[in-house]
Amino acid sequence: MTASSDPAPTVRTADSFVNGDDRIAWSARVNQIGTDATGIVEAVLEGGPATLPAELRNHRVSPVDSKIKVRHYGGYEHFERDSAGVADGAPVVFRWTGRTRIAE
């Protein structure tokens, strides 16, 4: 089997440390995101497994984020931004698109 030289795109996760990506260091970059975009917006995750806890369904994201993945029961739940417009003050909706398992 040959390895691909094109890595998968990075997607924000809810874990503090995933695949060498330290979420604590990521949080230090939030200020940089704020300068690149117009700020941080509230997001809500819809769909997916009923066992996904409510506290994992609310996020704060950059307005330019289009995907979120959440580690859950040995895999990742994937959510993509809903293309519908957002009313003022309403959170951005990310809809469940699928699940991947963590390779062991």
N, CA, C and O of each residue as an XYZ file, in Angstrom:
416
protein
N       0.851     -1.171      0.000
C       0.000      0.000      0.000
C       0.898      1.237      0.000
O       1.896      1.276      0.720
N       0.562      2.214     -0.776
C       1.351      3.446     -0.830
C       0.624      4.547     -0.087
O      -0.605      4.598     -0.051
N       1.410      5.420      0.501
C       0.826      6.539      1.246
C       0.570      7.704      0.304
O       1.337      7.941     -0.630
N      -0.480      8.407      0.549
C      -0.817      9.577     -0.248
C       0.012     10.760      0.227
O       0.191     10.949      1.430
N       0.509     11.543     -0.688
C       1.276     12.734     -0.303
C       0.368     13.935     -0.093
O       0.825     15.000      0.321
N      -0.917     13.765     -0.377
C      -1.877     14.846     -0.211
C      -2.690     14.591      1.053
O      -3.609     13.773      1.035
N      -2.365     15.286      2.167
C      -3.082     15.015      3.412
C      -4.527     15.500      3.332
O      -4.875     16.382      2.548
N      -5.338     14.892      4.167
C      -6.749     15.303      4.241
C      -6.824     16.711      4.808
O      -5.967     17.095      5.604
N      -7.823     17.488      4.421
C      -7.946     18.846      4.950
C      -8.219     18.821      6.446
O      -8.869     17.908      6.954
N      -7.723     19.820      7.135
C      -7.921     19.918      8.570
C      -9.323     20.407      8.863
O      -9.801     21.369      8.262
N      -9.973     19.737      9.792
C     -11.318     20.102     10.202
C     -11.301     20.245     11.717
O     -10.726     19.404     12.407
N     -11.908     21.273     12.235
C     -11.938     21.520     13.667
C     -12.688     20.407     14.375
O     -13.737     19.966     13.904
N     -12.155     19.946     15.513
C     -12.801     18.903     16.293
C     -13.109     19.404     17.691
O     -12.631     20.458     18.110
N     -13.907     18.641     18.398
C     -14.284     19.032     19.756
C     -13.301     18.523     20.795
O     -13.383     18.939     21.950
N     -12.376     17.645     20.440
C     -11.402     17.130     21.401
C     -10.309     18.142     21.677
O     -10.064     19.049     20.881
N      -9.645     17.973     22.837
C      -8.560     18.882     23.180
C      -7.274     18.523     22.453
O      -6.424     19.394     22.268
N      -7.099     17.276     22.034
C      -5.887     16.874     21.335
C      -6.240     15.772     20.356
O      -6.676     14.696     20.766
N      -6.057     16.025     19.053
C      -6.390     15.048     18.022
C      -5.315     15.077     16.954
O      -4.980     16.136     16.422
N      -4.775     13.903     16.643
C      -3.796     13.753     15.559
C      -2.680     14.793     15.617
O      -2.319     15.378     14.595
N      -2.137     15.022     16.805
C      -1.036     15.964     16.946
C      -1.450     17.417     16.908
O      -0.594     18.300     16.957
N      -2.728     17.687     16.824
C      -3.229     19.057     16.769
C      -3.743     19.425     18.154
O      -4.795     18.943     18.574
N      -3.012     20.271     18.863
C      -3.345     20.635     20.227
C      -4.411     21.722     20.243
O      -4.181     22.827     19.754
N      -5.581     21.410     20.806
C      -6.684     22.371     20.849
C      -6.364     23.564     21.745
O      -6.897     24.652     21.529
N      -5.505     23.379     22.744
C      -5.126     24.513     23.592
C      -4.361     25.533     22.757
O      -4.603     26.736     22.856
N      -3.435     25.045     21.933
C      -2.713     25.953     21.042
C      -3.677     26.573     20.037
O      -3.520     27.732     19.654
N      -4.683     25.793     19.608
C      -5.673     26.323     18.668
C      -6.414     27.499     19.285
O      -6.660     28.506     18.621
N      -6.771     27.366     20.573
C      -7.525     28.447     21.203
C      -6.701     29.725     21.277
O      -7.261     30.821     21.291
N      -5.385     29.598     21.322
C      -4.529     30.783     21.318
C      -4.589     31.493     19.967
O      -4.280     32.681     19.865
N      -4.990     30.753     18.930
C      -5.083     31.345     17.594
C      -6.443     31.983     17.330
O      -6.660     32.540     16.254
N      -7.352     31.912     18.283
C      -8.685     32.493     18.091
C      -8.577     33.977     17.783
O      -9.322     34.490     16.948
N      -7.666     34.669     18.438
C      -7.484     36.097     18.161
C      -7.096     36.322     16.713
O      -7.537     37.296     16.103
N      -6.279     35.441     16.149
C      -5.891     35.551     14.750
C      -7.106     35.360     13.848
O      -7.264     36.073     12.857
N      -7.965     34.397     14.189
C      -9.183     34.178     13.401
C     -10.026     35.442     13.407
O     -10.572     35.839     12.378
N     -10.130     36.074     14.574
C     -10.926     37.297     14.698
C     -10.430     38.396     13.788
O     -11.220     39.204     13.300
N      -9.116     38.436     13.550
C      -8.595     39.476     12.661
C      -8.792     39.095     11.201
O      -8.875     39.965     10.335
N      -8.867     37.783     10.924
C      -9.056     37.332      9.550
C     -10.520     37.389      9.131
O     -10.819     37.593      7.954
N     -11.422     37.212     10.068
C     -12.853     37.213      9.780
C     -13.500     38.324     10.601
O     -12.805     39.122     11.230
N     -14.784     38.371     10.594
C     -15.473     39.429     11.329
C     -15.744     39.044     12.766
O     -16.402     39.802     13.479
N     -15.265     37.894     13.224
C     -15.451     37.483     14.602
C     -15.868     36.036     14.708
O     -15.808     35.277     13.741
N     -16.288     35.673     15.895
C     -16.718     34.316     16.170
C     -18.241     34.303     16.243
O     -18.850     35.221     16.793
N     -18.855     33.256     15.686
C     -20.315     33.150     15.690
C     -20.729     31.876     16.423
O     -19.959     30.921     16.523
N     -21.938     31.882     16.923
C     -22.511     30.697     17.568
C     -22.964     29.724     16.486
O     -23.484     30.134     15.448
N     -22.762     28.431     16.738
C     -23.188     27.401     15.793
C     -23.889     26.290     16.562
O     -23.561     26.015     17.716
N     -24.843     25.667     15.919
C     -25.564     24.542     16.505
C     -25.506     23.378     15.521
O     -25.643     23.568     14.312
N     -25.301     22.158     16.055
C     -25.219     20.961     15.231
C     -26.564     20.260     15.240
O     -27.135     20.008     16.301
N     -27.071     19.945     14.048
C     -28.367     19.269     13.937
C     -28.198     17.942     13.235
O     -27.381     17.803     12.324
N     -28.986     16.960     13.672
C     -28.936     15.630     13.087
C     -27.877     14.787     13.770
O     -27.350     15.160     14.818
N     -27.569     13.652     13.172
C     -26.587     12.754     13.753
C     -27.204     11.836     14.786
O     -28.425     11.769     14.927
N     -26.347     11.128     15.510
C     -26.859     10.146     16.465
C     -27.561     10.799     17.650
O     -27.169     11.876     18.102
N     -28.585     10.147     18.141
C     -29.316     10.641     19.305
C     -28.449     10.606     20.555
O     -28.738     11.307     21.525
N     -27.393      9.804     20.548
C     -26.509      9.686     21.706
C     -25.481     10.809     21.795
O     -24.725     10.871     22.764
N     -25.439     11.692     20.808
C     -24.500     12.823     20.851
C     -24.991     13.800     21.917
O     -26.094     14.335     21.800
N     -24.180     14.043     22.967
C     -24.626     14.895     24.070
C     -24.949     16.320     23.630
O     -24.354     16.852     22.693
N     -25.900     16.918     24.325
C     -26.334     18.282     24.007
C     -25.180     19.274     24.111
O     -25.119     20.226     23.334
N     -24.258     19.068     25.063
C     -23.149     20.018     25.223
C     -22.177     19.986     24.040
O     -21.395     20.921     23.868
N     -22.212     18.931     23.225
C     -21.375     18.888     22.018
C     -22.083     19.475     20.804
O     -21.483     19.572     19.733
N     -23.317     19.858     20.945
C     -24.096     20.387     19.818
C     -24.018     21.905     19.691
O     -24.572     22.467     18.747
N     -23.345     22.578     20.619
C     -23.182     24.030     20.552
C     -21.707     24.364     20.447
O     -20.892     23.881     21.233
N     -21.370     25.196     19.466
C     -19.973     25.550     19.214
C     -19.864     27.045     18.928
O     -20.849     27.713     18.611
N     -18.654     27.540     19.050
C     -18.313     28.886     18.595
C     -17.301     28.698     17.478
O     -16.260     28.073     17.679
N     -17.598     29.231     16.312
C     -16.759     29.003     15.139
C     -16.488     30.311     14.416
O     -17.146     31.324     14.652
N     -15.511     30.262     13.537
C     -15.241     31.382     12.647
C     -16.374     31.459     11.628
O     -16.916     30.426     11.236
N     -16.736     32.649     11.198
C     -17.804     32.758     10.189
C     -17.452     32.089      8.863
O     -18.337     31.859      8.039
N     -16.188     31.776      8.646
C     -15.787     31.149      7.386
C     -15.700     29.627      7.482
O     -15.501     28.962      6.465
N     -15.847     29.057      8.694
C     -15.820     27.597      8.839
C     -17.004     26.983      8.107
O     -18.130     27.469      8.208
N     -16.733     25.891      7.357
C     -17.808     25.220      6.641
C     -18.040     23.807      7.152
O     -19.051     23.186      6.823
N     -17.096     23.283      7.968
C     -17.224     21.920      8.475
C     -16.801     21.863      9.934
O     -15.930     22.610     10.382
N     -17.444     20.954     10.662
C     -17.074     20.656     12.042
C     -17.120     19.146     12.175
O     -18.023     18.500     11.642
N     -16.142     18.573     12.890
C     -16.236     17.153     13.194
C     -16.065     16.989     14.697
O     -15.245     17.660     15.325
N     -16.854     16.085     15.257
C     -16.902     15.868     16.692
C     -16.555     14.412     16.984
O     -17.157     13.499     16.419
N     -15.584     14.201     17.865
C     -15.216     12.839     18.244
C     -16.324     12.268     19.113
O     -16.759     12.892     20.081
N     -16.780     11.054     18.746
C     -17.908     10.448     19.454
C     -17.879      8.933     19.290
O     -17.922      8.437     18.164
N     -17.806      8.197     20.385
C     -17.846      6.733     20.394
C     -16.945      6.076     19.345
O     -17.428      5.328     18.495
N     -15.665      6.346     19.402
C     -14.706      5.683     18.522
C     -14.734      6.144     17.082
O     -14.238      5.444     16.199
N     -15.299      7.293     16.833
C     -15.338      7.821     15.476
C     -15.549      9.318     15.492
O     -15.445      9.963     16.536
N     -15.842      9.860     14.336
C     -16.118     11.291     14.203
C     -17.461     11.482     13.527
O     -17.769     10.842     12.521
N     -18.250     12.370     14.095
C     -19.499     12.787     13.469
C     -19.179     14.047     12.666
O     -18.600     14.993     13.199
N     -19.550     14.061     11.399
C     -19.221     15.175     10.510
C     -20.458     16.039     10.250
O     -21.550     15.534      9.988
N     -20.252     17.340     10.330
C     -21.321     18.310     10.116
C     -20.841     19.361      9.124
O     -19.684     19.779      9.165
N     -21.729     19.785      8.237
C     -21.408     20.844      7.278
C     -22.416     21.972      7.412
O     -23.582     21.758      7.741
N     -21.934     23.179      7.149
C     -22.770     24.378      7.270
C     -23.975     24.299      6.352
O     -23.858     23.942      5.180
N     -25.131     24.635      6.896
C     -26.369     24.686      6.114
C     -26.278     25.894      5.187
O     -25.869     26.975      5.611
N     -26.651     25.716      3.944
C     -26.535     26.798      2.960
C     -27.608     27.864      3.116
O     -27.503     28.933      2.515
N     -28.635     27.595      3.909
C     -29.700     28.585      4.116
C     -29.151     29.784      4.882
O     -28.236     29.646      5.694
N     -29.703     30.936      4.625
C     -29.269     32.150      5.311
C     -29.586     32.098      6.795
O     -30.446     31.337      7.240
N     -28.875     32.918      7.549
C     -29.052     32.955      9.000
C     -29.698     34.277      9.382
O     -29.266     35.342      8.941
N     -30.739     34.198     10.208
C     -31.384     35.413     10.703
C     -30.464     36.093     11.712
O     -29.656     35.430     12.362
N     -30.582     37.398     11.842
C     -29.750     38.130     12.792
C     -29.925     37.562     14.193
O     -31.046     37.388     14.673
N     -28.802     37.276     14.839
C     -28.828     36.770     16.198
C     -29.031     35.272     16.315
O     -28.830     34.712     17.392
N     -29.425     34.606     15.238
C     -29.630     33.155     15.280
C     -28.302     32.444     15.041
O     -27.466     32.936     14.284
N     -28.100     31.287     15.682
C     -26.851     30.559     15.447
C     -26.799     29.965     14.044
O     -27.833     29.694     13.434
N     -25.589     29.767     13.543
C     -25.372     29.117     12.253
C     -25.670     27.631     12.449
O     -25.278     27.046     13.459
N     -26.354     27.028     11.497
C     -26.711     25.611     11.599
C     -25.738     24.779     10.778
O     -25.473     25.071      9.612
N     -25.210     23.734     11.412
C     -24.386     22.738     10.736
C     -25.163     21.431     10.786
O     -25.558     20.986     11.863
N     -25.386     20.811      9.627
C     -26.180     19.581      9.546
C     -25.261     18.363      9.427
O     -24.209     18.420      8.790
N     -25.679     17.272     10.047
C     -24.912     16.039     10.049
C     -24.824     15.482      8.640
O     -25.828     15.410      7.931
N     -23.614     15.086      8.228
C     -23.429     14.539      6.884
C     -22.937     13.100      6.894
O     -23.001     12.414      5.874
N     -22.446     12.638      8.043
C     -21.980     11.260      8.095
C     -21.039     11.020      9.257
O     -20.765     11.909     10.064
N     -20.554      9.792      9.316
C     -19.678      9.360     10.396
C     -18.500      8.606      9.805
O     -18.647      7.867      8.831
N     -17.329      8.799     10.400
C     -16.164      8.006     10.050
C     -15.645      7.361     11.333
O     -15.808      7.907     12.424
N     -15.021      6.198     11.190
C     -14.448      5.488     12.343
C     -12.985      5.840     12.457
O     -12.326      6.130     11.459
N     -12.476      5.815     13.682
C     -11.064      6.047     13.924
C     -10.316      4.759     13.617
O     -10.664      3.695     14.131
N      -9.287      4.853     12.778
C      -8.477      3.688     12.428
C      -7.595      3.313     13.616
O      -7.018      4.176     14.277
N      -7.505      2.048     13.864
C      -6.675      1.595     14.995
C      -5.511      0.801     14.518
O      -4.706      0.339     15.328
